[in-house]
Amino acid sequence: MRVAVTGGTGFVGSHLVPALLAAGHELRVVGRGVRRGALPDDLALSFGDVQTGEGLEEAFSGAEVVVHLVAVIRERGRRTYAAVNADGTETVVRAARAAGARRLVHLSALGADPDPAFPYLASKWQGEAFVRGGGLEWVIVRSSVIFGPGDGFFRQLARAVRLPQPVIVVPGDGTALFQPIAIADVVRCLVASATDPERSGQTYEIGGPEQVSLETLFRLIASVTEADWLLASPKRFVHVPLELLRPLALLMDALMPNPLVTASQLDLLGRPNITTRDAVVRAFGFSPVPLAGNLEYLRPRHPILDALAEA
Ligand SMILES: NC(=O)c1ccc[n+]([C@@H]2O[C@H](COP(=O)([O-])OP(=O)(O)OC[C@H]3O[C@@H](n4cnc5c(N)ncnc54)[C@H](OP(=O)(O)O)[C@@H]3O)[C@@H](O)[C@H]2O)c1
């Protein structure tokens, strides 16, 4: 099958593209040419920008399925949630239709909702609406937070754990639960969504087998990143209300190229990010892997190499 993937150079794309190639599909990886991510060296990139629409129709030509992965989690200048995640998705849908694609698979996020208090989730919800109304076969996969080599969220938590500090600040009261899912399992769900004709018109929610708090995530990460001091006493964790952390997050966002957290991400940390524990088994027929035993990629390699990767 001929498949075009937008955002193929990003975290999810860098895992999905090799999986689709290995399954024998013909791939068109669409990107702005800013980076190649972890893509195989011999794979050509087709230019396409979802904000301007430039190159998209040409990049999609001949593709039966378009898998749309582009989104921003941090707003920078004109790269706003509305412009990339919402309007960019509408632009992709239009270009896919004009290019003659049959199906569009859209990776969305658990909690996608029109509530403007959570602008990232509202933009994902708006993107979903464009996909459903776009006149193509569609499949929407709403994922919980994803872990695996190259991820953003877990590497940021690992970075926070490794900071030289007497305590770990846990944003919020600790009641919000997350249901992390491994990248390999997300890829299985996306491949099935792209290739199974029976799945048209479905919105799937996916998450891993565990529902855990942020503090539990910190503990699991500490256990693989040699931050044993953290595990010694529960008093090492200090829960701080989100409102008190917001000024610091705003400052980090304004001043740092790679802040630990932005204000918008901070709000998401206080919001549950879960679905049913058996969501993947019921929708896709396999059991996703747990966190335990699968966070080894976060283990520090070398202080200089790790600092460069995080810069
Ligand atoms: N990661 C998670 O935990 C998670 C959880 C739930 C849902 N999701 C969803 O999964 C999808 C993929 O996330 P990810 O973690 O892989 O993100 P990512 O690593 O940040 O990758 C984003 C991709 O979008 C591309 N991109 C950005 N702006 C673009 C533009 N204007 N035109 C064309 N391409 C553009 C980037 O390419 P260049 O910058 O190289 O051009 C990159 O390939 C997103 O829709 C996200 O909402 C992710």
PDBQT file of the ligand as one rigid body, heavy atoms in Angstrom, charges set to zero:
ROOT
HETATM    1  N1  LIG A 401       4.423  12.266  22.077  1.00  0.00    +0.000 N 
HETATM    2  C1  LIG A 401       3.347  12.016  22.815  1.00  0.00    +0.000 C 
HETATM    3  O1  LIG A 401       3.433  11.630  24.006  1.00  0.00    +0.000 OA
HETATM    4  C2  LIG A 401       1.972  12.183  22.189  1.00  0.00    +0.000 A 
HETATM    5  C3  LIG A 401       0.838  11.825  22.950  1.00  0.00    +0.000 A 
HETATM    6  C4  LIG A 401      -0.417  11.960  22.376  1.00  0.00    +0.000 A 
HETATM    7  C5  LIG A 401      -0.547  12.430  21.070  1.00  0.00    +0.000 A 
HETATM    8  N2  LIG A 401       0.564  12.781  20.372  1.00  0.00    +0.000 N 
HETATM    9  C6  LIG A 401       0.412  13.274  19.002  1.00  0.00    +0.000 C 
HETATM   10  O2  LIG A 401       1.269  12.523  18.174  1.00  0.00    +0.000 OA
HETATM   11  C7  LIG A 401       1.678  13.309  17.050  1.00  0.00    +0.000 C 
HETATM   12  C8  LIG A 401       3.174  13.192  16.881  1.00  0.00    +0.000 C 
HETATM   13  O3  LIG A 401       3.806  13.654  18.061  1.00  0.00    +0.000 OA
HETATM   14  P1  LIG A 401       5.391  13.580  18.242  1.00  0.00    +0.000 P 
HETATM   15  O4  LIG A 401       5.630  13.389  19.696  1.00  0.00    +0.000 OA
HETATM   16  O5  LIG A 401       5.972  12.645  17.257  1.00  0.00    +0.000 OA
HETATM   17  O6  LIG A 401       5.787  15.087  17.872  1.00  0.00    +0.000 OA
HETATM   18  P2  LIG A 401       7.216  15.647  17.390  1.00  0.00    +0.000 P 
HETATM   19  O7  LIG A 401       8.315  14.727  17.738  1.00  0.00    +0.000 OA
HETATM   20  O8  LIG A 401       7.299  17.045  17.899  1.00  0.00    +0.000 OA
HETATM   21  O9  LIG A 401       7.091  15.673  15.809  1.00  0.00    +0.000 OA
HETATM   22  C9  LIG A 401       6.313  16.642  15.177  1.00  0.00    +0.000 C 
HETATM   23  C10 LIG A 401       6.502  16.523  13.680  1.00  0.00    +0.000 C 
HETATM   24  O10 LIG A 401       5.747  17.557  13.053  1.00  0.00    +0.000 OA
HETATM   25  C11 LIG A 401       6.560  18.169  12.053  1.00  0.00    +0.000 C 
HETATM   26  N3  LIG A 401       6.126  19.544  11.827  1.00  0.00    +0.000 N 
HETATM   27  C12 LIG A 401       6.031  20.538  12.728  1.00  0.00    +0.000 A 
HETATM   28  N4  LIG A 401       5.547  21.649  12.140  1.00  0.00    +0.000 NA
HETATM   29  C13 LIG A 401       5.337  21.329  10.829  1.00  0.00    +0.000 A 
HETATM   30  C14 LIG A 401       4.837  22.029   9.703  1.00  0.00    +0.000 A 
HETATM   31  N5  LIG A 401       4.459  23.313   9.780  1.00  0.00    +0.000 N 
HETATM   32  N6  LIG A 401       4.726  21.373   8.520  1.00  0.00    +0.000 NA
HETATM   33  C15 LIG A 401       5.121  20.089   8.395  1.00  0.00    +0.000 A 
HETATM   34  N7  LIG A 401       5.606  19.357   9.428  1.00  0.00    +0.000 NA
HETATM   35  C16 LIG A 401       5.715  19.979  10.623  1.00  0.00    +0.000 A 
HETATM   36  C17 LIG A 401       7.963  18.082  12.601  1.00  0.00    +0.000 C 
HETATM   37  O11 LIG A 401       8.877  18.148  11.517  1.00  0.00    +0.000 OA
HETATM   38  P3  LIG A 401      10.035  19.216  11.386  1.00  0.00    +0.000 P 
HETATM   39  O12 LIG A 401      10.009  20.108  12.579  1.00  0.00    +0.000 OA
HETATM   40  O13 LIG A 401      11.254  18.372  11.270  1.00  0.00    +0.000 OA
HETATM   41  O14 LIG A 401       9.705  19.886  10.113  1.00  0.00    +0.000 OA
HETATM   42  C18 LIG A 401       7.945  16.680  13.214  1.00  0.00    +0.000 C 
HETATM   43  O15 LIG A 401       8.182  15.721  12.220  1.00  0.00    +0.000 OA
HETATM   44  C19 LIG A 401       1.177  14.730  17.343  1.00  0.00    +0.000 C 
HETATM   45  O16 LIG A 401       0.009  14.939  16.598  1.00  0.00    +0.000 OA
HETATM   46  C20 LIG A 401       0.854  14.718  18.822  1.00  0.00    +0.000 C 
HETATM   47  O17 LIG A 401      -0.215  15.609  19.135  1.00  0.00    +0.000 OA
HETATM   48  C21 LIG A 401       1.832  12.660  20.891  1.00  0.00    +0.000 A 
ENDROOT
TORSDOF 0
